[in-house]
Amino acid sequence: MNKKILSYSLVLFLALLVLGNLYLNFTYKNKILPNTYINGINVGGLTEDQALEKIKILAPINKKITLATDLKEYVFNSNYFKFDYDMEETVRMPTYYVVREIF
């Protein structure tokens, strides 16, 4: 009797696991998974293009950088440091680590 209950429980658990995986794959196909943040901006549930537009609007590249100490503040132009921002790659990164195809 206990073996039957254990077998049914295992089958039920595996079925729920597969159904949950199917739900996530179909619900978020071509979308970034929920609760994904880039620089504090929630991009979960958005497509890559939508997330890129949202980041460009809400997180513009700062043109001036301020370094402050107790005695003095130093203001630099961002070109001085030669920063390289690749927003497209940053937005694509969360979708690379999720397997989208089941079969």
N, C-alpha and C positions, 0 to 999 in steps of 0.2 A: 504493500500500500504506500509506504513512504517513497519507494522508488518511482511509483507512478506520479505522485504529487511533485516530486523533484523534477521528473522529466517534463511534465506539463508546465511547471514554473519556468524551466529553462527555455522551452519552446516559446512560451509567452514573452519572456524577456527578450529573446532574439527577434521575435516578430515586432515588438515595440521598438527595438533598436533600428531595425530595417525601415520601419514606417517613419520614424523620426528623421532618419537620414534622407529618405525620399522627400519628405515634406520640406526640409531645408534646401535640398537641391532644386526642387521645382519652384519654391517660393522665392529664392534668392538667385535664380539662374541669371547670369550676367549682371549681378548686383553685388555690392560689397556687403558682407555680413553685418548684422546689427551690432551696436556698441563698438564700432571701429572709429577711432579718433586719429586725426592727423593734426598735429600742432594744436590740440585742444578743440578741434572742430569735428563735430559728429558727422561722419560721412556714411554711416550705416544705412543700408537700404537704397542707396543711390547707385546709378550706373557710373562707370568711370568718367564719362563726359560730364555728368551732373556734378560729381564730386570735384572735378577739376575746376569747373566754373565757380562752385561754392568756395573753394580754397582761394582762387584768384580774387574773389570779391572780399572775403572776410580776412584774409591774411596777406595783404599786399607786402611786397618786398620793401623792407625799410631802407631808405636811402641814406640815413645817418645812423651811426653807431656811437653810443656814448659809453665811455669807460669812466667810472667814478671811483675815486679813493676818498679817504677822509679829508684830504687837503685840497684836491683839485678834480675837475671834470675835464676829460678829453673827448672832443667830438671829432669823429672821422667820417668821411664819405665811405659808403660801402664799397665803392670801386677801389679804394685803397687796399682792401684786404683780398680782392679778387674772388669773391664768393661765386659759386656756381650752383644755381638752383635748378633742379630737374623735377618740376612739379608733376609732369606726366608719369615719370617713373615712380614717384612717390605714391600717386593714386593707383597705379597698376599693381603695386607690390602686394596689397592685401588679397587681391584676387588670384595671385600666383600660387598661394599656399593652400588653396582649397580645391579639392578634386571636384570638378563640376560634372563629369560624365560617369554614369553608373555602369553602363554596359560597354 
